Amino acid sequence: MKRAFLFLLLALLAGLLPAAPPGEAEVLLERVRAQHRAHTVASDLRIGIERPDWQRTLKVHMIEDQDRRRYRSEVLSPRKLRGTLFLREGQRLWMYMPKLRRRVTISPAMMLEPWMGSDLTNQDLLQADAIIDDYNHAIVARTTENGMEVVTIESLPKADAPVVWGRLEQRIRSDAVPLEITYYDRHGTAVRRIEFDAVKRFGERKLPTLWRIVPLPESGKRTELRLVSIAFDVPLPEDAFREIPEQEGR
């Protein structure tokens, strides 16, 4: 009985103690995230998809209400895909295909399916912040490149975290600009790499404007995402994130 009481007392005291301060790796990752943080964001992207036997370029307009975890993207071109919409509300994700007048709810089983035939996935759209929140992070290497320190951060899933990747390895400059992320499956095999390039300044922010997403092992497939424009804390229409009604999908 005394031992049980001691365990209970320790548990209660632990709840009153302040949380352990974040480590250096977490601080740097939060600085990276802060570069993209705002109440609202509007951006235009050009996404090039390369395959051994075909290529496609998409122009996409995106808006985000980060305070309420809402997101909407619309394909502007090519013409045959124009008007295709993706809408996120919290942990829910929908797709609307105008030619079929059909709304599709993206189910958990569809999370790893390619987004618009690219090397991005539906999971990337829904859980971008999971890379920070659902993993434990540690700095495992330090180098100097072009006169600036670059750290390598290894990220391992937290216990029972609903994540896909078994391990992440991220290379980040000391000024909070990401250089590369390598994704590993649960067997330790590298399956995807994202390379960041063409860093530009947007006010006080420094962002890479070119992302190269390469499946591993390399096989002639890749996706290049280029940031054409971005604006932070912009006013958005009240109906900007209205749910795609069922009747539009019939």
C-alpha positions as CSV (number, residue, x, y, z in Angstrom):
1,M,0.0,0.0,0.0
2,K,2.8,2.4,0.9
3,R,4.5,1.6,-2.5
4,A,1.3,2.3,-4.4
5,F,0.8,5.6,-2.6
6,L,4.5,6.6,-3.4
7,F,4.0,5.9,-7.1
8,L,0.8,8.0,-7.1
9,L,2.5,10.8,-5.2
10,L,5.4,10.8,-7.7
11,A,3.0,10.8,-10.6
12,L,1.1,13.8,-9.2
13,L,4.3,15.7,-8.6
14,A,5.5,15.0,-12.1
15,G,2.3,16.6,-13.5
16,L,3.1,19.7,-11.5
17,L,6.7,20.0,-12.7
18,P,7.4,22.1,-15.8
19,A,8.0,20.1,-19.0
20,A,11.6,19.4,-20.0
21,P,12.9,22.2,-22.2
22,P,13.2,21.3,-25.9
23,G,16.6,20.1,-27.1
24,E,18.7,21.8,-29.7
25,A,17.3,19.6,-32.5
26,E,13.7,20.5,-31.6
27,V,14.5,24.2,-31.4
28,L,16.1,24.2,-34.9
29,L,13.1,22.3,-36.3
30,E,10.7,24.8,-34.7
31,R,12.7,27.6,-36.3
32,V,12.3,25.9,-39.7
33,R,8.5,25.6,-39.1
34,A,8.3,29.2,-38.0
35,Q,9.6,30.3,-41.5
36,H,6.3,29.0,-42.9
37,R,4.0,30.0,-40.0
38,A,1.3,32.7,-40.3
39,H,-2.4,33.2,-39.7
40,T,-3.0,32.8,-43.4
41,V,-0.9,31.9,-46.4
42,A,-1.6,32.2,-50.2
43,S,0.9,30.7,-52.7
44,D,1.3,29.7,-56.3
45,L,3.2,26.6,-57.2
46,R,4.5,25.0,-60.4
47,I,4.8,21.3,-60.0
48,G,6.7,19.2,-62.6
49,I,6.3,15.5,-62.6
50,E,8.8,13.4,-64.5
51,R,8.4,9.7,-65.4
52,P,10.5,7.6,-67.8
53,D,7.6,7.6,-70.3
54,W,5.8,10.9,-69.6
55,Q,6.0,14.3,-68.1
56,R,3.4,16.8,-66.7
57,T,3.5,20.3,-65.3
58,L,0.8,21.5,-62.9
59,K,0.0,25.1,-61.9
60,V,-1.6,25.2,-58.4
61,H,-3.0,27.9,-56.2
62,M,-3.0,27.2,-52.5
63,I,-4.5,29.0,-49.5
64,E,-4.1,28.1,-45.8
65,D,-5.8,29.1,-42.6
66,Q,-3.2,27.8,-40.3
67,D,-5.0,28.9,-37.1
68,R,-7.9,26.6,-37.9
69,R,-5.9,23.9,-39.8
70,R,-7.7,24.5,-43.0
71,Y,-6.2,24.2,-46.5
72,R,-7.5,24.4,-50.1
73,S,-5.6,23.9,-53.3
74,E,-6.9,24.3,-56.9
75,V,-5.3,23.1,-60.1
76,L,-5.2,25.9,-62.6
77,S,-3.5,23.9,-65.5
78,P,-3.2,21.8,-67.5
79,R,-6.7,22.4,-69.0
80,K,-7.9,18.8,-68.5
81,L,-7.2,18.9,-64.8
82,R,-8.3,22.5,-64.3
83,G,-10.7,23.0,-61.3
84,T,-9.5,19.9,-59.4
85,L,-9.8,20.8,-55.7
86,F,-8.3,19.5,-52.5
87,L,-9.8,20.7,-49.2
88,R,-8.5,19.9,-45.8
89,E,-10.4,20.6,-42.5
90,G,-8.5,19.3,-39.5
91,Q,-7.8,15.6,-40.1
92,R,-10.3,15.3,-43.0
93,L,-9.3,15.6,-46.6
94,W,-11.5,15.7,-49.8
95,M,-10.9,15.9,-53.5
96,Y,-13.3,17.3,-56.1
97,M,-13.0,16.3,-59.8
98,P,-15.0,18.8,-61.9
99,K,-15.2,16.7,-65.0
100,L,-16.9,13.9,-63.1
101,R,-18.7,16.3,-60.8
102,R,-17.6,14.0,-58.0
103,R,-16.4,14.6,-54.5
104,V,-14.1,11.9,-53.0
105,T,-13.3,11.6,-49.3
106,I,-9.6,10.6,-48.9
107,S,-9.7,7.7,-46.5
108,P,-6.9,6.5,-44.3
109,A,-6.2,3.7,-46.8
110,M,-5.6,6.3,-49.5
111,M,-3.1,8.4,-47.5
112,L,0.0,7.0,-49.2
113,E,-1.4,7.2,-52.7
114,P,0.4,9.6,-55.0
115,W,-1.0,13.1,-55.1
116,M,-2.0,13.9,-58.7
117,G,0.5,11.2,-60.0
118,S,3.4,12.9,-58.3
119,D,5.9,11.8,-55.7
120,L,4.0,13.6,-53.0
121,T,1.3,11.7,-51.1
122,N,-2.0,12.6,-49.6
123,Q,-0.3,12.1,-46.2
124,D,2.1,15.0,-47.1
125,L,-0.9,17.3,-47.5
126,L,-2.6,16.2,-44.3
127,Q,0.2,15.8,-41.7
128,A,3.0,18.1,-42.6
129,D,3.6,19.0,-39.0
130,A,3.8,15.3,-37.9
131,I,7.5,15.4,-38.9
132,I,8.1,17.5,-35.8
133,D,5.3,16.5,-33.4
134,D,5.3,12.7,-33.8
135,Y,9.0,12.1,-33.7
136,N,11.9,12.3,-31.2
137,H,14.8,14.3,-32.6
138,A,18.6,14.2,-32.0
139,I,21.5,15.9,-33.7
140,V,23.9,13.1,-35.0
141,A,26.4,15.1,-37.1
142,R,27.7,18.6,-37.8
143,T,29.5,19.9,-40.8
144,T,30.4,23.2,-42.4
145,E,29.2,24.0,-46.0
146,N,30.0,27.3,-47.7
147,G,31.0,28.8,-44.4
148,M,27.8,27.8,-42.6
149,E,27.2,25.1,-40.1
150,V,24.9,22.3,-41.2
151,V,23.5,19.8,-38.7
152,T,22.1,16.4,-39.4
153,I,19.0,15.5,-37.3
154,E,17.8,11.9,-36.9
155,S,14.1,11.6,-36.1
156,L,12.6,8.4,-34.7
157,P,8.8,7.8,-34.1
158,K,7.4,8.4,-30.7
159,A,5.8,5.4,-29.1
160,D,2.3,4.7,-30.6
161,A,2.6,7.7,-32.9
162,P,0.4,7.2,-36.1
163,V,3.3,7.7,-38.5
164,V,4.3,6.1,-41.8
165,W,8.1,6.5,-41.7
166,G,10.4,4.4,-39.6
167,R,13.1,7.1,-39.5
168,L,13.9,10.5,-40.9
169,E,17.3,12.1,-41.5
170,Q,17.2,15.8,-42.0
171,R,20.1,18.2,-43.0
172,I,19.4,21.8,-41.9
173,R,21.5,24.9,-42.0
174,S,22.1,26.8,-38.8
175,D,19.9,29.7,-40.1
176,A,16.9,27.3,-40.2
177,V,17.0,26.6,-44.0
178,P,16.4,22.9,-44.8
179,L,18.7,21.3,-47.3
180,E,17.5,17.7,-47.5
181,I,15.2,15.1,-45.9
182,T,15.6,11.3,-46.4
183,Y,12.7,9.1,-45.5
184,Y,13.2,5.5,-44.3
185,D,10.6,2.7,-44.0
186,R,10.2,0.6,-40.9
187,H,12.8,-1.8,-42.2
188,G,15.5,0.9,-42.4
189,T,15.5,1.2,-46.2
190,A,15.7,4.7,-47.7
191,V,12.6,5.2,-49.9
192,R,12.4,8.9,-50.7
193,R,14.6,12.0,-50.6
194,I,13.6,15.7,-50.8
195,E,16.2,18.2,-51.8
196,F,15.7,21.9,-51.1
197,D,17.3,24.6,-53.3
198,A,17.0,28.2,-54.6
199,V,16.7,29.9,-51.3
200,K,15.0,33.4,-51.4
201,R,14.2,36.0,-48.8
202,F,10.5,36.9,-48.2
203,G,10.7,39.8,-45.7
204,E,12.3,38.3,-42.6
205,R,11.8,34.8,-43.9
206,K,14.3,32.6,-45.9
207,L,12.6,29.8,-47.8
208,P,13.8,27.3,-50.4
209,T,11.7,27.9,-53.5
210,L,12.6,24.6,-55.3
211,W,11.9,21.1,-53.9
212,R,13.1,18.0,-55.6
213,I,11.3,14.9,-54.5
214,V,13.1,11.7,-55.6
215,P,12.0,8.1,-55.0
216,L,14.7,5.8,-53.9
217,P,16.4,3.9,-55.4
218,E,16.5,6.4,-58.2
219,S,14.8,5.2,-61.3
220,G,14.2,8.2,-63.5
221,K,11.2,9.4,-61.5
222,R,11.1,12.8,-59.7
223,T,8.8,15.7,-58.8
224,E,10.0,19.3,-58.8
225,L,7.9,21.8,-56.8
226,R,8.8,25.4,-57.5
227,L,7.4,28.2,-55.4
228,V,6.3,31.0,-57.8
229,S,4.8,33.4,-55.2
230,I,3.8,33.4,-51.6
231,A,2.1,35.9,-49.3
232,F,1.6,35.7,-45.5
233,D,-1.2,37.0,-43.3
234,V,-3.4,37.9,-46.3
235,P,-7.2,38.4,-46.0
236,L,-9.2,35.4,-47.3
237,P,-12.9,35.3,-48.3
238,E,-15.3,33.9,-45.7
239,D,-16.3,31.1,-48.0
240,A,-12.8,30.2,-49.1
241,F,-12.8,26.9,-47.2
242,R,-16.5,26.0,-47.7
243,E,-17.0,22.2,-47.7
244,I,-17.5,20.8,-51.2
245,P,-21.2,19.8,-51.2
246,E,-22.3,16.3,-51.9
247,Q,-24.5,17.4,-54.8
248,E,-21.5,18.7,-56.6
249,G,-20.2,15.1,-56.7
250,R,-23.3,13.6,-58.2
